[in-house]
Amino acid sequence: MRRVLPALALLALAPARPATDISLPFIEYRVLKRVGEVRLATRFVHDPQQQKRMLQDLTSFDRDGMILIAGDRPRRVVRTETIDLHSVQTSISISPALGHGYRGGLATAGITVTIDGKKRIDSPYDEGAVELADVAILPDKATISLDGSFDNRRFAGTLDLTGNQTVDKAWLERKAAGDAIYREALRSATHKPRVVVTTDPELDDSNSLIRYLLYSTDFRTEGIIYASSQFHWKGDGTGKKWSVPNREYFRFGLSLCPCESWRWAPGERFIDDDVEIYERVYPNLRVHHAGYPTPAELRSKIRWGNVDFDGDISKDTPGSNLIRDLLLDENDPEPIYFLAWGGASTIARALKSIQDRYQSASDWPAIRARVSRKAILSLSGDQDDTYANYIHPNWPDIRSLIAGQGGVGIGYGAFVFASAENAPYYSVDWTRANISSRGPLGEHYRVWGDGKQMVHGDRFDYFGLSGQSTAELRAKGYVVWLPPRPKGEFLGEGDTFTYFNLIGNGLDAFRDDSPGGWAGHVVVNPAALAAAKAAGQSAPAMSFEVFMKSLEGIGPEGPATRPPSPQPNFTAAAQNDFAARMKWSVTPTYSGANHEPTVSIRGSAHISARPGETVRLEGAASDPDGDALSVRWWRWKDVDTYPGDVTISSPTSLTTTVQIPSDGAAGQTIQLILEVTDNGTPPLTRYRRISISVTR
């Protein structure tokens, strides 16, 4: 369960005496005036001792923001708050002993919300067919959002804060029945990971940014910042020359620096260009998902970071100041993911600015600890050495979002390095049909042989040329480190892995207890570790030069021998999902495109069970387009700790069982994934995960 934030005040409810083997529900009520939010969300208490403490002393839990849905008499809780000049009155009515389903037959609840004297919600909260999971009143965004289910059919909806429509039981039923435009509507911002992107003008960064913008529904974008790296830096305009040993301008027999700038176009504005193209397709995107941020909102997040020189953290910049202020802001304690697609110098400068300002203060240890908890790094390598030289030595407690292994491979040369199963998703035909032909975003997206260069005359950027061999390109002065591929083939998004595990596909791969996601996973199972070690010992070593030389003879059809697919293999799901969003960008009607299914788990996703015990698993799934759905339960063995085999009784049914092996040891875990795919074009997949902990 997500950490509960304190509310301003709460009324206590009378205790009940439920059985201790059920999940005890409560409404988490939060009022965050500085954020501009009133929020109610359904949560559960599973631990019997915690249930007992709550029932015996409701008042102390009320102070933590909990309204228990339990009791032996009707009651009513009324709250009134003023948020952003709006008066918000919330009334929750509790009726005893009328509950249903997995909520244990406890009390039911209704909710009424009145804003500025106008009733906007008058509905059951948990009664009969209706189960609300989340209600967010967001005056600063001028919206109300709701999330829940009606008769086991998932819905998500938004309405204007100052409109005339009232949410009642009939409104919820319509949403669940197929008002699909709201199904994946804008949710409360606290559901989404906060993200700052720092990026240099490498062509694959621009491609990664296009995909990021298409998935901006899934993030709270706090900043998009121009950055430098060892591969791209602007110079300071004074004529100062710069170089760092062992960079690419000294490799391949070259000696091109010290120089005033390196591979940086005059008037560079690739971030602004991408956002302007996003603005052209925004009306279409908004038809398919209400959560797309406005172009103006994205534009307001653009900053210039430490771009003058490779690894230079000597001065503050608008980008580093933004990062510094976000980290020091105590009004929003949610962690921030810093994606560094180039170097990390802008992030490093922000941290150094904090250190310089506070390290002599008495509360420096507390400030340092708070910043270290808030910042999470997702680096595309240490491209300017600032992580090794400054961040890690001075901020060793800052965490990193680890991609691990087995992720979707979409870097340079994706088609060549893909398995036979995955190669079609990078082919010329697939790329043309699903990316290049899809309007302004597709036209801007870089592919092999597209005739473009990020920086005119860049001898390292030959990717836009077509019909020329490696030898012919080198004869023209190009530094060819990856042999050219056929015109129109997928070129690469080398930095997308930094946010693949932040995408809201149901795997929740950025959570602390998550097994991983589309970006990859960390192997922890002892049996899997032993197998990986044995495979690694048998693999012959090959130098980078020999490896790259081996690629030169590969023709348009790809290599004769391809590697096996990663397991689990998320490539088709990730690429099809991208293709669907590209199609959204050129499709002005909701019915003209496919949309992902909605998947949920009944009961808790964290289960404790004894050896030999049979655990019942129950999922729910629906599709906004009415497509047929295929279901698959599977075990993710690499990321759990029970070394033996586990059998799922009905892996293709939403309801199934799994028996905990009799030799399971206390503390061992079993990770299960519910995967649901529709039969639309392209087919789209969503997931939910369950973690079973073995107890004695």
Residue pairs with C-beta under 8 A, 6 or more apart in sequence:
1 43
1 44
2 43
4 28
4 30
4 43
4 64
4 65
4 66
5 30
5 32
5 65
6 30
6 63
6 64
6 65
7 29
7 30
7 31
7 64
7 65
8 31
8 33
8 81
9 79
10 29
10 62
10 63
10 65
10 66
10 67
10 77
10 79
11 62
11 67
11 77
11 78
11 79
12 58
12 59
12 62
13 58
13 67
13 68
13 70
13 71
13 75
13 77
13 94
14 58
14 71
14 72
14 73
14 75
15 55
15 56
15 58
15 68
15 70
15 71
16 55
16 68
16 70
16 71
16 72
16 96
16 106
16 107
17 55
17 72
18 24
18 51
18 55
18 70
18 104
18 106
19 104
20 48
20 51
20 52
21 48
22 104
22 105
22 106
23 44
23 45
23 46
23 102
23 103
23 104
23 603
23 604
24 44
24 45
24 46
24 51
24 54
24 68
24 70
24 104
24 106
25 42
25 43
25 44
25 45
25 68
25 69
25 70
25 103
25 104
25 106
25 126
26 42
26 43
26 44
26 45
26 54
26 61
26 66
26 67
26 68
26 69
27 40
27 41
27 42
27 43
27 66
27 67
27 69
27 92
27 109
27 125
28 39
28 40
28 41
28 42
28 43
28 65
28 66
28 67
29 39
29 40
29 65
29 66
29 67
29 79
29 90
30 37
30 38
30 39
30 40
30 65
31 37
31 38
31 39
31 79
31 81
31 83
32 39
33 81
33 83
34 331
35 140
35 331
35 332
36 83
36 84
36 138
36 139
36 140
36 141
37 83
37 136
37 137
37 138
37 140
37 188
37 190
38 81
38 83
38 88
38 90
38 136
38 137
39 134
39 135
39 136
39 137
39 188
39 190
40 90
40 92
40 111
40 125
40 132
40 134
40 135
40 136
41 133
41 134
41 135
42 126
42 131
42 132
42 133
42 134
43 66
44 604
45 51
45 54
46 604
46 606
53 61
54 61
54 66
54 68
55 68
55 70
58 68
61 68
67 77
67 92
69 94
69 99
69 103
69 106
69 107
69 108
69 109
69 126
70 106
70 107
71 94
71 96
71 107
72 96
72 97
73 96
74 93
74 94
74 95
74 96
75 93
75 94
76 91
76 92
76 93
76 94
77 91
77 92
77 94
78 89
78 90
78 91
78 92
79 89
79 90
79 91
80 87
80 88
80 89
80 90
81 87
81 88
81 89
81 90
82 88
83 137
83 139
83 140
84 139
84 140
85 139
86 115
86 116
86 139
86 161
87 115
87 116
87 117
88 113
88 114
88 115
88 137
88 139
89 113
89 114
89 115
90 111
90 112
90 113
90 137
91 111
91 112
91 113
91 114
92 109
92 110
92 111
92 125
93 109
93 110
93 111
93 112
94 107
94 108
94 109
95 107
95 108
95 109
95 110
95 127
96 106
96 107
97 105
97 106
97 107
98 107
98 108
98 127
99 105
99 106
99 107
99 108
99 126
100 108
100 128
101 131
101 602
102 602
102 603
103 126
103 131
108 124
108 125
108 126
108 127
108 128
109 124
109 125
109 126
109 127
110 123
110 124
110 125
110 127
111 121
111 122
111 123
111 124
111 125
111 132
111 135
112 119
112 121
112 122
112 123
113 119
113 120
113 121
113 122
113 135
113 137
113 144
114 120
115 137
115 139
115 144
115 161
115 162
116 162
118 162
118 164
119 166
120 144
120 159
120 161
120 163
120 165
120 166
120 167
121 135
121 144
121 146
121 166
121 167
122 166
122 167
122 168
123 130
123 132
123 167
123 168
123 169
123 171
123 172
124 130
124 132
124 169
125 132
126 132
129 150
129 151
129 173
130 148
130 149
130 150
130 169
130 172
131 148
131 149
131 150
132 146
132 147
132 148
133 147
133 148
133 149
134 145
134 146
134 147
134 148
134 187
134 188
135 144
135 145
135 146
135 147
136 144
136 145
136 146
136 187
136 188
137 144
137 161
138 144
138 145
138 161
138 188
138 189
139 161
141 161
141 186
141 189
142 160
142 161
142 162
143 158
143 159
143 160
143 161
143 186
144 158
144 159
144 160
144 161
144 167
145 156
145 157
145 158
145 185
145 186
145 187
145 188
146 155
146 156
146 157
146 158
146 167
146 172
147 155
147 156
147 187
148 154
148 155
148 172
149 155
149 176
149 600
149 620
150 172
150 173
150 175
150 176
150 177
151 173
151 176
152 620
153 176
153 177
153 622
154 176
154 183
154 598
154 600
154 620
154 622
155 172
155 175
155 176
155 179
155 182
155 183
156 175
156 182
156 183
156 184
156 185
156 187
157 167
157 171
157 172
157 175
157 179
157 182
157 185
158 182
158 185
158 186
158 290
159 165
159 167
165 171
175 182
175 183
178 624
178 626
180 590
180 595
180 624
180 625
181 287
181 288
181 290
181 590
182 290
183 595
183 598
183 624
184 217
184 289
184 290
184 291
184 595
184 596
184 598
184 624
185 289
185 290
185 291
186 290
186 291
187 291
189 220
190 334
191 504
192 218
192 219
192 220
192 504
193 218
193 219
193 220
193 335
193 337
193 502
193 510
194 219
194 220
194 222
194 326
194 332
194 334
194 335
194 336
194 337
195 219
195 220
195 221
195 222
195 336
195 337
195 339
195 499
195 502
196 221
196 222
196 223
196 224
196 225
196 322
196 323
196 326
196 336
196 337
196 338
196 339
197 209
197 212
197 221
197 223
197 224
197 225
197 339
197 341
198 223
198 225
198 226
198 227
198 305
198 319
198 338
198 339
198 340
198 341
198 342
198 344
198 346
198 347
199 205
199 208
199 209
199 224
199 225
199 226
199 227
199 271
199 339
199 341
199 342
199 495
200 226
200 227
200 228
200 229
200 231
200 232
200 233
200 307
200 341
200 342
200 343
200 383
201 226
201 232
201 263
201 264
201 265
201 268
201 270
201 454
201 455
202 229
202 231
202 232
202 341
202 342
202 454
202 494
203 446
203 452
203 454
203 461
203 463
203 491
204 411
204 412
204 446
204 491
204 492
204 493
204 494
204 495
205 270
205 341
205 342
205 494
205 495
206 270
206 274
206 444
206 446
206 454
207 445
207 446
207 491
207 492
207 493
207 496
208 341
208 493
208 494
208 495
208 496
208 498
209 224
209 270
209 271
209 274
210 274
210 277
210 441
210 444
210 445
211 493
211 496
211 578
212 219
212 496
212 499
213 274
213 275
213 278
213 298
213 441
214 285
214 441
214 578
214 581
214 582
214 584
214 585
215 499
215 503
215 581
216 292
216 293
216 298
217 289
217 291
217 292
217 504
218 291
218 502
218 503
218 504
219 499
219 502
221 293
221 297
221 298
221 301
222 301
222 322
222 326
222 336
223 301
223 302
223 303
223 319
223 322
223 323
223 326
224 271
224 275
224 298
224 301
224 302
224 303
225 302
225 303
225 304
225 305
225 319
225 322
225 323
225 346
226 268
226 271
226 302
226 303
226 304
226 305
226 307
226 319
227 305
227 306
227 307
227 319
227 340
227 341
227 342
227 343
227 345
227 346
228 234
228 305
228 306
228 307
228 308
228 309
228 310
228 311
228 312
228 342
228 343
228 345
228 384
229 310
229 342
229 343
229 383
229 384
230 244
230 247
230 248
230 310
230 311
230 343
230 383
230 384
230 385
231 248
231 262
231 263
231 342
231 383
231 460
232 262
232 263
232 264
232 342
233 242
233 261
233 262
233 263
233 264
233 307
233 308
233 309
233 310
234 261
234 264
234 268
234 307
234 308
235 242
235 260
235 261
235 262
235 264
235 308
235 309
236 308
236 309
239 260
240 260
241 257
241 258
241 259
241 260
242 257
242 258
242 259
242 260
242 262
242 309
242 310
243 249
243 250
243 257
243 258
243 259
244 310
244 311
244 385
247 257
247 310
248 254
248 460
248 479
249 255
249 256
249 257
249 259
249 262
250 256
250 257
252 479
252 481
254 479
262 310
263 454
263 455
263 458
263 460
263 461
264 307
264 455
265 454
265 455
265 456
270 454
271 302
272 299
272 302
273 444
274 444
275 295
275 298
275 299
275 302
276 295
277 440
277 441
277 444
278 285
278 295
278 298
278 441
279 295
280 440
281 439
281 440
281 441
281 585
281 586
282 292
282 294
282 295
283 588
284 584
284 585
284 586
284 587
284 588
285 292
285 581
285 584
285 585
286 292
287 584
287 587
287 588
287 589
287 590
288 584
288 587
288 590
288 593
288 595
289 584
303 317
303 318
303 319
303 321
303 322
304 317
304 318
304 319
305 317
305 318
305 319
305 320
305 345
305 346
305 349
306 312
306 313
306 315
306 317
306 319
306 320
306 345
306 346
306 349
307 317
310 343
310 345
310 384
311 343
311 345
311 384
311 385
311 386
311 389
312 345
313 345
313 348
313 349
313 352
313 386
313 390
315 349
316 324
316 349
316 353
317 346
317 349
319 346
320 346
320 347
320 349
320 350
320 353
321 350
321 353
322 350
323 338
323 346
323 347
323 350
324 350
324 351
324 353
324 354
326 336
327 336
327 350
327 351
327 354
327 371
327 374
327 375
328 354
328 367
328 371
330 370
333 374
334 374
335 373
335 374
335 375
335 376
336 374
336 375
336 376
337 376
337 377
337 378
337 401
337 499
337 502
337 510
338 344
338 347
338 375
338 376
338 377
338 378
339 378
339 379
339 380
339 495
339 498
339 499
340 347
340 377
340 378
340 379
340 380
340 383
340 498
341 380
341 494
341 495
341 498
342 380
342 383
342 384
343 382
343 383
343 384
343 385
343 386
344 377
344 379
344 382
344 383
344 384
344 386
344 387
344 391
345 384
345 386
347 375
347 377
347 386
347 391
348 386
348 387
348 390
348 391
351 371
351 375
351 390
351 391
351 394
351 395
352 390
352 394
354 367
354 371
355 368
355 394
358 364
358 367
358 368
361 367
368 395
368 397
369 397
371 395
371 398
372 395
372 397
372 398
372 399
373 397
375 395
375 398
375 399
376 398
376 399
376 400
376 401
377 387
377 391
377 398
377 399
377 400
377 401
378 400
378 401
378 498
378 499
378 502
379 387
379 400
379 498
380 494
380 495
380 497
380 498
382 388
391 398
401 498
401 501
401 502
401 510
402 522
403 497
403 498
403 500
403 501
403 519
403 520
404 516
404 519
404 520
404 521
404 522
404 523
405 520
405 521
405 522
405 523
405 566
406 516
406 520
406 521
406 566
406 567
406 568
406 638
407 497
407 500
407 518
407 519
407 520
407 521
407 566
407 570
408 497
408 500
408 518
408 519
408 570
408 571
408 574
408 575
409 417
409 418
409 422
409 566
409 571
410 426
410 490
410 492
410 493
410 494
410 496
410 497
410 574
410 575
411 492
411 493
411 494
411 497
412 482
412 491
412 492
412 494
413 482
413 485
413 492
413 551
414 426
414 490
414 492
415 423
415 426
415 427
415 485
415 489
415 490
415 558
416 485
416 551
416 554
416 558
416 559
417 563
418 425
418 426
418 558
418 562
418 563
418 571
419 562
419 563
419 564
419 565
419 566
419 569
420 562
421 565
421 569
421 571
422 565
422 569
422 571
422 572
423 558
423 562
424 430
425 490
425 571
425 572
425 575
426 489
426 490
427 489
427 490
428 486
428 487
428 488
428 489
428 556
430 490
430 575
431 447
431 488
431 489
431 490
432 488
434 575
434 578
434 579
434 582
434 583
434 682
435 442
435 445
435 447
435 490
435 578
435 579
435 582
436 442
436 443
436 445
436 447
436 488
438 582
438 583
438 585
438 586
439 585
439 586
440 585
441 582
441 585
442 582
442 585
442 586
446 452
446 463
446 464
446 491
447 487
447 488
447 489
447 490
447 491
448 463
448 466
448 484
448 485
448 486
448 487
448 488
448 489
448 490
448 491
449 463
449 464
449 465
449 466
449 467
449 484
449 485
449 486
449 487
449 488
449 489
450 463
450 464
450 487
450 488
451 464
451 465
451 466
452 464
453 461
453 464
454 461
455 461
459 477
459 478
459 479
460 478
460 479
460 481
462 473
462 478
462 480
462 484
463 484
463 491
465 473
465 478
465 484
466 484
466 486
466 487
467 487
468 476
468 484
469 484
470 480
470 483
470 484
470 552
473 480
473 484
474 480
481 548
482 548
482 551
483 548
483 551
483 552
483 554
485 491
485 556
486 556
497 519
497 520
498 519
499 519
500 509
500 517
500 518
500 519
500 574
501 507
501 509
501 510
501 514
501 516
501 517
501 518
501 519
501 520
502 509
502 510
503 509
503 517
503 518
505 517
505 518
505 573
505 577
505 596
505 685
505 686
505 687
506 599
506 686
506 687
506 688
506 689
507 514
507 515
507 516
507 517
507 518
507 673
507 687
507 689
508 514
508 517
508 689
509 515
509 516
509 517
509 518
509 519
510 517
513 606
513 691
514 689
515 521
515 636
515 638
515 639
515 640
515 671
515 689
516 522
516 636
516 639
517 570
518 570
518 573
518 574
521 636
521 638
521 639
522 639
523 529
523 532
523 638
523 639
524 638
524 639
524 640
524 641
525 637
525 638
525 639
525 640
525 641
525 642
525 643
526 641
526 643
527 637
527 643
527 644
528 637
528 638
542 550
565 571
567 638
568 634
568 636
568 673
573 677
573 684
573 685
576 682
576 683
576 684
576 685
577 596
577 684
577 685
579 682
580 593
580 594
580 595
580 596
580 682
580 684
583 593
583 594
584 593
587 593
591 625
594 625
594 627
594 678
594 680
594 681
594 682
594 683
594 684
595 623
595 624
595 625
595 680
595 684
596 678
596 684
596 685
596 686
597 621
597 622
597 623
597 624
597 627
597 629
597 676
597 677
597 678
597 684
597 685
597 686
598 621
598 622
598 623
598 624
598 686
599 619
599 620
599 621
599 674
599 676
599 686
599 687
599 688
600 619
600 620
600 621
600 688
601 617
601 618
601 619
601 620
601 674
601 688
601 690
602 618
602 619
602 620
603 618
605 688
605 689
605 690
605 691
606 690
606 691
606 693
607 615
607 690
607 691
607 692
607 693
608 692
608 693
608 694
608 695
609 615
609 660
609 692
609 693
609 694
609 695
610 660
610 694
610 695
610 696
611 660
611 661
611 662
611 663
611 664
611 694
611 696
612 659
612 660
612 661
612 662
613 659
613 660
614 657
614 658
614 659
614 660
615 657
615 658
615 659
615 660
615 692
616 655
616 656
616 657
617 633
617 655
617 656
617 657
617 658
617 672
617 674
617 690
618 654
618 655
619 631
619 654
619 655
619 674
619 676
619 688
620 654
621 629
621 631
621 654
621 676
622 629
623 629
623 678
623 680
625 678
625 680
627 678
627 679
627 680
628 678
628 679
629 676
629 677
629 678
629 679
630 652
630 676
630 677
630 678
630 679
631 652
631 653
631 654
631 674
631 675
631 676
632 651
632 652
632 674
632 675
632 676
632 677
633 648
633 650
633 651
633 652
633 656
633 672
633 673
633 674
633 675
634 648
634 651
634 672
634 673
634 675
635 646
635 648
635 670
635 671
635 672
635 673
636 671
636 672
636 673
636 689
637 671
639 671
640 668
640 669
640 670
640 671
640 691
641 667
641 668
641 669
642 661
642 664
642 665
642 668
642 669
642 670
642 694
644 661
644 663
645 661
646 658
646 659
646 661
646 670
647 658
647 659
648 656
648 657
648 658
648 672
649 656
649 657
649 658
649 659
650 656
650 657
654 674
658 670
658 672
658 692
660 670
660 692
660 694
664 670
664 694
665 694
666 694
666 695
666 696
667 693
667 694
668 693
668 694
669 691
669 692
669 693
669 694
670 691
670 692
670 694
671 689
671 690
671 691
671 692
672 689
672 690
672 691
672 692
673 687
673 688
673 689
673 690
674 687
674 688
674 689
674 690
675 685
675 686
675 687
676 685
676 686
676 687
677 683
677 684
677 685
678 684
678 685
